[in-house]
Amino acid sequence: MLDNHVRWGILGCGDVTEVKSGPALQKAERSSLVAVMRRDGAKAADYARRHGVPKHYDDADALICDSQVDAIYIATPPSSHKALALKALAAGKPVLVEKPMALDGQECSIMTEAADDAGRSLTIAYYRRALPRFEALRSIVQSGEIGTVRAVSVVQMKPAEDMPDETWKRDPATNGGGLFVDVQTHVLDWLAYTLGPPEAVTGQVRRLDPRSPCEDTIHYLVSFPGGAASGVCSFASTPPQESVTIHGEKGRASMGFLRPSVVEVTTASGTYTVDKPDPPHVHQPFVERLIAHYLDGAPNPCPAEDGRIATDIVDTLYAEYRGKI
């Protein structure tokens, strides 16, 4: 990091980096994207050309060892997070790694220990922590406006036919599980961020649709210091539905978590909404906090100790299911 500025390199410049995160590294103040890598060199070159990135590689080690790269963003599937993070940390560079942090808690521990040994920051990209509407909902919950939190209800229903193009998101060997692991870990992270570390986890994981390559129906109950969260998620049902609702002794607050949504608050005084649209590049507020962490000594927006919580919940929830496959 030179001249109070962070120069980024991306490992895995795939779809997630096209709009969500790559431009955020370029548009955040005191930040620039100087190198990208993808195993397909032609695709890496194309990405660099389209986004105005000076360098491109088809080899991870070459980017990691580039002296002009100050910090590494790992945007590959979870199965490679540990290996790439260990290499980047050993090279003395701070690391931002996509969620979920790794395939399981054991890998998370190895990554955390490596960061401690290297004396470098390790951050997990649970970017919803910094989005304005999520901060508004968190403020409402923690201010006491809806009273003491009693329960949280999480619902996600998705048709079996409505699956992402990326097949790795349905491959447990690459993703650690199916779509629940890919998307609901965002919810689990935010609940722990808002309500405190979980105290107990129970539930059921099943594959009910024979067309599903992995688990498709998950029920869970997670007890937090600030209330218990119950979730019902099916990736083989219609019609689509998705929401998170926090129920307090004086009211409730709800919004769509994985889609653009207003925050709806209901108390004895009535119902009102808070409309804070997501920015064009949803990682940008999180990146700005991370830059402040690197350059100004501000708190890490999602340190490894926090970022692994969602993975630990999944490990507990999936233990019986994984033992049967």
C-alpha positions in Angstrom: 0.0 0.0 0.0 1.7 3.1 -1.2 0.7 6.8 -0.9 -2.3 6.1 1.2 -3.8 4.0 -1.6 -4.7 0.3 -2.0 -3.9 -1.5 -5.2 -6.0 -4.6 -5.6 -5.6 -7.9 -7.5 -8.5 -10.3 -8.1 -8.2 -14.0 -8.1 -11.1 -15.4 -10.1 -12.6 -12.5 -12.1 -15.9 -14.3 -12.9 -19.5 -13.1 -12.9 -19.6 -11.9 -9.2 -16.9 -9.4 -10.0 -18.5 -7.9 -13.2 -20.9 -5.6 -11.4 -21.1 -6.4 -7.7 -17.5 -6.2 -6.6 -14.9 -5.5 -9.3 -16.1 -1.9 -10.1 -16.4 -1.3 -6.3 -12.7 -1.8 -6.0 -12.2 0.7 -8.7 -14.7 3.3 -7.6 -14.0 3.4 -3.8 -11.8 6.2 -2.7 -8.1 5.4 -2.2 -8.6 2.2 -4.1 -7.8 0.8 -7.5 -7.9 -2.5 -9.3 -4.5 -3.2 -11.0 -4.5 -6.9 -11.8 -7.0 -9.8 -12.4 -6.5 -13.5 -12.8 -8.5 -16.3 -14.3 -7.4 -19.8 -15.3 -8.7 -19.1 -18.8 -6.2 -16.5 -19.9 -8.4 -15.2 -22.8 -11.2 -14.5 -20.4 -8.9 -12.7 -18.0 -7.6 -10.6 -20.8 -11.1 -9.8 -21.9 -12.1 -8.8 -18.4 -9.1 -6.5 -18.1 -9.8 -4.9 -21.4 -13.5 -4.2 -20.7 -12.8 -2.9 -17.1 -9.6 -1.0 -17.8 -7.4 -3.1 -15.6 -3.7 -2.8 -16.4 -2.6 -6.4 -15.9 -4.1 -9.9 -16.3 -2.8 -13.3 -15.5 -3.8 -17.0 -15.9 -1.7 -18.1 -12.9 -2.7 -17.3 -9.3 0.9 -17.3 -8.0 2.0 -14.7 -10.6 -0.7 -12.3 -9.4 0.0 -12.9 -5.7 3.7 -12.3 -6.2 3.2 -9.1 -8.3 4.9 -6.3 -6.3 2.4 -3.8 -7.6 -0.5 -5.6 -5.9 -1.1 -4.6 -2.3 -4.1 -6.6 -1.4 -5.8 -9.8 -2.7 -9.5 -10.3 -3.3 -10.3 -14.0 -3.7 -13.5 -14.4 -5.8 -13.2 -18.1 -6.7 -15.6 -20.9 -5.5 -15.2 -21.9 -1.8 -13.2 -25.0 -2.5 -10.2 -22.9 -3.4 -10.5 -20.2 -0.7 -8.2 -21.9 1.8 -5.3 -22.7 -0.6 -5.4 -19.2 -2.2 -5.7 -17.4 1.1 -2.8 -19.2 2.6 -0.6 -18.3 -0.4 -1.6 -14.6 -0.3 -1.1 -14.3 3.4 2.3 -16.0 3.2 3.2 -13.4 0.6 2.4 -10.7 3.3 -0.7 -9.4 1.7 -4.1 -8.7 3.3 -6.9 -10.8 1.9 -10.6 -10.3 1.2 -12.2 -13.6 0.5 -15.7 -14.3 -0.9 -18.3 -15.9 1.3 -18.8 -18.5 2.5 -15.4 -18.3 4.1 -14.4 -21.9 3.3 -15.9 -25.4 2.9 -16.0 -26.1 6.6 -14.9 -24.8 10.0 -11.7 -26.7 10.0 -10.6 -24.8 6.9 -11.7 -21.6 8.5 -9.5 -22.3 11.5 -6.4 -22.9 9.2 -7.0 -19.6 7.4 -7.5 -17.7 10.6 -4.3 -19.1 12.1 -2.4 -18.2 8.9 -3.6 -14.6 9.1 -2.6 -14.4 12.7 0.9 -15.8 11.9 1.4 -13.5 9.0 0.1 -10.4 10.9 -2.2 -9.6 8.0 -5.9 -8.9 7.9 -8.3 -11.5 6.7 -11.8 -10.3 5.8 -14.9 -12.2 4.6 -17.1 -10.5 2.0 -20.4 -10.4 3.8 -21.1 -7.1 2.2 -24.7 -6.8 3.3 -23.3 -5.6 6.7 -22.5 -2.3 5.1 -25.5 -1.7 2.8 -27.7 1.2 3.9 -31.0 -0.7 4.1 -29.4 -3.4 6.2 -27.8 -0.8 8.5 -31.3 0.8 8.8 -32.9 -2.5 9.8 -30.0 -3.2 12.3 -30.5 0.2 13.8 -34.2 -0.3 14.2 -33.7 -3.6 15.9 -30.9 -2.5 18.2 -32.5 0.9 19.1 -35.4 -0.9 20.9 -38.0 0.6 18.6 -39.7 -2.8 18.2 -38.8 -3.8 21.8 -36.8 -6.8 22.9 -36.4 -9.3 20.1 -38.4 -12.4 20.7 -38.1 -14.3 17.4 -36.9 -14.0 13.8 -38.6 -15.8 10.9 -36.7 -16.5 7.7 -38.4 -17.8 4.5 -37.0 -18.6 1.2 -38.9 -20.6 -1.5 -37.5 -21.0 -5.0 -38.6 -23.2 -7.9 -36.4 -26.2 -8.8 -36.3 -24.8 -12.3 -35.0 -21.4 -11.2 -31.4 -22.4 -10.6 -28.2 -20.3 -11.2 -26.1 -20.9 -14.3 -23.1 -21.6 -12.2 -23.3 -25.4 -11.6 -20.7 -25.2 -8.8 -23.3 -23.5 -6.6 -25.1 -26.8 -6.6 -22.0 -28.9 -6.1 -21.2 -29.7 -2.4 -17.6 -30.6 -3.3 -17.0 -27.1 -4.6 -19.5 -25.0 -2.6 -19.8 -27.0 0.6 -23.5 -27.5 -0.2 -26.2 -26.2 -2.4 -28.0 -22.9 -2.7 -28.7 -22.7 1.0 -24.9 -22.5 1.6 -24.5 -20.0 -1.2 -27.2 -17.5 -0.2 -28.5 -18.2 3.3 -25.1 -17.8 4.8 -25.6 -14.0 4.1 -28.7 -14.2 6.4 -26.9 -16.2 9.1 -24.0 -13.8 9.1 -26.2 -10.7 9.4 -28.3 -12.2 12.2 -25.1 -13.0 14.2 -23.8 -9.4 13.4 -27.0 -8.0 14.7 -28.2 -10.3 17.5 -24.9 -11.8 18.8 -23.0 -15.1 18.3 -25.3 -18.2 18.2 -25.8 -20.2 21.3 -27.5 -23.3 19.8 -28.3 -24.7 16.3 -30.7 -27.5 15.3 -32.6 -28.4 12.2 -33.1 -30.7 9.3 -31.5 -30.9 5.9 -33.1 -33.1 3.1 -33.1 -33.7 -0.6 -36.8 -34.1 -1.5 -36.8 -33.4 -5.2 -35.2 -36.3 -7.1 -34.0 -33.8 -9.8 -31.9 -31.9 -7.2 -28.2 -32.6 -7.3 -27.9 -31.7 -3.6 -30.0 -30.8 -0.6 -33.1 -28.7 -1.4 -35.1 -28.4 1.8 -33.7 -26.9 5.0 -35.5 -26.2 8.3 -33.4 -24.6 11.1 -33.6 -23.0 14.5 -30.7 -20.9 15.7 -30.7 -19.4 19.2 -29.0 -16.0 19.4 -28.6 -13.9 22.6 -31.0 -11.4 21.0 -33.7 -14.0 20.0 -34.2 -17.3 18.2 -34.3 -17.4 14.4 -36.4 -20.1 12.6 -35.8 -20.7 8.9 -37.8 -22.6 6.3 -36.0 -22.8 2.9 -37.0 -24.8 -0.1 -35.3 -24.7 -3.4 -37.9 -27.0 -5.0 -41.2 -25.2 -4.4 -43.3 -22.4 -5.9 -44.3 -19.6 -5.9 -41.0 -17.7 -5.1 -41.0 -16.1 -1.7 -38.2 -14.6 0.4 -38.2 -12.5 3.6 -36.6 -11.9 7.0 -38.9 -10.6 9.8 -37.7 -9.6 13.2 -40.5 -9.9 15.8 -40.1 -7.8 19.0 -42.3 -7.3 22.1 -43.4 -3.9 20.7 -43.6 -4.6 17.0 -41.9 -6.1 14.0 -39.5 -5.1 11.1 -39.3 -7.0 7.9 -37.7 -6.9 4.4 -36.6 -9.0 1.5 -33.1 -10.0 2.3 -31.8 -11.4 -1.0 -33.7 -9.0 -3.3 -34.2 -5.2 -3.5 -36.7 -4.3 -0.8 -37.9 -1.6 1.5 -37.8 -2.1 5.3 -41.3 -2.3 6.7 -41.8 -1.5 10.4 -45.0 -2.0 12.3 -45.6 -0.9 15.9 -48.5 0.3 18.0 -48.1 3.7 16.2 -48.7 2.1 12.8 -46.7 1.0 9.8 -44.1 2.8 7.9 -41.4 2.0 5.4 -37.7 2.9 5.0 -36.5 3.0 1.4 -32.7 2.9 1.0 -32.0 1.5 -2.5 -28.9 -0.6 -2.9 -26.0 1.2 -4.8 -25.1 0.1 -8.3 -22.1 -1.9 -7.0 -23.3 -3.5 -3.8 -19.8 -4.3 -2.5 -18.7 -0.6 -2.5 -19.9 0.5 1.0 -18.2 -2.6 2.4 -15.0 -2.0 0.4 -14.9 1.6 1.7 -15.0 0.3 5.2 -12.2 -2.2 4.4 -10.1 0.6 2.9 -10.6 2.6 6.1 -9.5 -0.5 8.0 -6.3 -0.9 6.0 -5.3 2.8 5.9 -6.9 4.4 8.9 -7.0 1.7 11.5 -10.8 1.4 11.5 -12.4 -1.9 12.5 -12.3 -4.9 10.1 -15.8 -4.9 8.6 -16.0 -8.7 8.8 -13.0 -10.3 10.5 -12.4 -14.1 10.0 -13.7 -14.7 13.6 -17.0 -13.3 12.5 -17.0 -14.5 9.0 -16.7 -18.2 10.0 -19.8 -18.1 12.2 -22.1 -18.8 9.3 -19.9 -21.7 8.2 -19.9 -23.1 11.7 -23.7 -23.0 11.7 -23.9 -24.9 8.4 -21.4 -27.5 9.8 -23.7 -28.2 12.8 -26.9 -28.0 10.8 -25.6 -30.3 8.0 -23.7 -32.8 10.2 -26.3 -35.6 10.0 -27.1 -35.0 6.3 -23.4 -35.0 5.3 -22.9 -38.3 7.2 -25.5 -40.0 5.0 -24.0 -39.0 1.6 
